[in-house]
Amino acid sequence: MNKYRNTRSNYDKFPATETSGRIWRGWEEIGCEITRRTTDKRALLVLDTYHGVHDTELTEVLTRLWPEAELIRTEELFYDEKQIRSMTEPYVTDDEIFGYLSPLGIADYFEPQRLHDARERIRLRIRSTIVYGCGAGYVAPNADLTLYADMARWEIQQRFRAHSIHGLGVDNSAESPARQYKRGYFNDWPLLDNHKKSLYNRVDYWIDTHHPGRPLMIAAETFMQGIERTVRRPFRVVPFFDPAPWGGQWMKEVCDLDRERINFGWCFDCVPEENSLLLRIENELFEMPAQNLVYLRPQELLGAENRQQFGESFPIRFDFLDTMGGGNLSLQVHPTNEYIRKTFGIRYTQDESYYLLDAEAGASVYLGVKQGVDPEEMISALHTAQQEGTTFDAERYVNRFPARKHDHYLIPGGTIHCSGAGAMVLEISATPNIFTFKMWDWGRMGLDGKPRPINIGHASHVINWQRDTDEIIRHHCNCFKPIAQHDGWREERTGLHDAEFIETRRHWFSVPVPHHTQGGVQVLNLIEGEAAVIESPTDSFEPFTVHYAETFILPASIGAYTIRPFEKGASCGTIKAYVRH
């Protein structure tokens, strides 16, 4: 029992797609299978990798299992680090957080003569040869066997914090995790994603090295079967949790997290660019980036119109912000579409909303400027507080509204906002996820004991000063509209704002409710009730059970579906987000 819910937690932290097939466990099993497939004494093996694998472990394994083979490491074929830093500087920049989306490709990293010489060695080889590292498939496109060691971005971030990996072609392992993330986000990851897309039809085996010393390997057929099964049913990505300077205690209880940790502020439970996807094979959990699903099945997942608009980008993000027993988030603003495109090369901004899953007495949300605020005066006061270490009087300039359970506040780009203490926010937003311009952090330090970066300059260019008290009350606070009602259920529109491309609908129900994807992906969260079941009226997928506070995805390909309480007659609620066309 706990103080936030009157039942034991049933939140599933490791959701997975059941997939049939063979899985190889440990390097010895993996080595035996690869050796079985490469009997030619001149066999050419490619082990391509994503950013963030533990290079020491993989190179040790390769030299131990195949001591007679020639090992060609792709990083030894790259330009020198100085040249790579010069080449990437316009995109990585010297800012602590922000860069500009890089147009570079994997081919740009290879020094032409080194690449030519390596390819000649491969062509004239007289013994088995292994090409290993990022871009190995580019160096040797005609390998006898191609393996790929993938890596999800959340695990990469943990390795940044441990300073155990470096960037593509540069040793930046000693830099702050924020700077390492920036290089990955703006340069390394988009570059390697594009390279990986060229390999999907060539990879023979996929290797999971998320857990050092405990690798797993599956064949391409099993990998593709897992992708196909996932996109034809409701599914969840793997949530991850992180502490924050303002973090609270609600998720510890409801999501059954480590009670010894100081707090948990964040949960990312639907950000496919960052989250993992799990396949359960022979009772093992094989982990991969969820973005593989977006790249391989964009039409079935997103739907035709969304794919046309967003390409291979998953447009909807759900995450949690827990300040129950914590403090205020930073006072912040997100860029407008025009600013994010011009300044960072990103296609669309992080329009968002706060849906209150829970709230303590006295909880609040800061939203929009007060009537008659002088922009120059407010920006000057922010600069003074930052430079002189004084206090910024937020409530002199920014509206503060009481926050209650099941309230919904709409926050398009350019709107000043933050969640106050005592709130459990389900943040529903567009996907871009680092473009938060902090203006005031209440004079506190980050978890590393250092001040968090403040971005008053960027913020001053995007604040919409017309979003004042009257405008916010009329168009941003609890703009609920009844849509439909029948025996045992009702549907309401809760947002988002007309300036945002996401629509949200809330359903309260104690009986089965009919839904339809209408040709587009939908993201839902069970906001009330212990559990619910998603079913297909044509039995096109097996019944799928979700629990309180779990976010789940309905691929466009599903079409019609129903949601019912797990316990007959129980009261439940969902909130659904989809792209408005």
Number of C-alpha atoms within 10 A of each C-alpha: 10 12 9 16 13 9 12 13 18 16 19 17 17 14 19 22 21 17 22 15 14 13 21 19 16 14 18 13 15 20 17 13 13 16 14 10 13 16 10 12 12 16 20 23 25 28 25 25 23 22 23 26 25 17 16 9 12 19 14 10 15 18 14 11 15 15 10 12 19 19 17 20 18 23 19 15 20 22 19 15 14 10 15 17 14 10 15 18 16 13 20 26 16 11 10 15 19 21 22 23 22 21 13 17 16 18 15 14 21 22 15 14 10 15 20 14 12 20 15 11 14 22 11 10 14 13 15 19 22 25 25 26 25 26 27 25 27 19 24 20 13 13 21 15 18 24 26 26 24 22 21 25 25 18 19 22 19 14 18 24 18 12 16 15 23 21 18 24 22 14 11 17 18 15 14 14 19 15 22 24 24 23 25 23 20 23 24 24 21 17 21 21 17 14 19 23 13 13 17 15 10 18 21 18 20 24 25 22 23 21 11 11 12 11 19 23 25 21 17 17 16 20 20 16 15 23 21 16 16 24 24 18 24 25 22 28 25 24 22 18 20 12 16 20 23 26 25 25 22 28 26 22 19 21 19 15 18 12 12 7 11 14 26 27 26 21 20 22 25 29 23 26 21 22 23 30 27 24 25 18 19 14 10 14 19 26 22 24 22 23 23 22 22 22 19 17 18 24 23 21 29 29 19 16 14 24 19 12 10 14 16 20 19 24 24 23 22 23 21 24 25 35 31 27 16 21 20 23 25 23 22 24 31 29 27 20 17 14 20 20 16 11 14 16 17 17 15 19 24 28 27 26 27 27 25 23 22 21 24 17 11 13 22 21 24 23 28 29 30 21 16 11 15 12 15 10 11 19 16 12 18 20 19 14 18 19 9 8 10 14 15 20 14 17 11 12 20 22 21 22 17 13 28 21 16 18 19 25 29 29 29 26 23 26 27 27 26 22 28 26 24 27 32 30 27 24 22 29 26 23 21 22 14 13 16 20 22 23 25 24 22 18 14 14 12 13 12 8 9 9 12 17 15 20 16 19 13 18 22 18 12 21 21 20 17 17 20 21 18 14 15 20 17 10 17 24 21 17 18 14 13 12 12 11 13 10 8 13 17 17 20 18 19 25 24 27 21 13 11 21 18 23 18 21 20 24 22 20 25 22 21 20 19 14 13 14 18 14 20 25 26 23 24 22 23 22 25 20 20 23 23 26 16 24 22 20 12 8 9 14 16 11 14 15 17 25 21 23 25 20 26 23 20 27 26 25 19 22 18 17 21 16 24 23 23 21 15 11 13 15 20 24 23 21 22 22 24 22 19 13 9
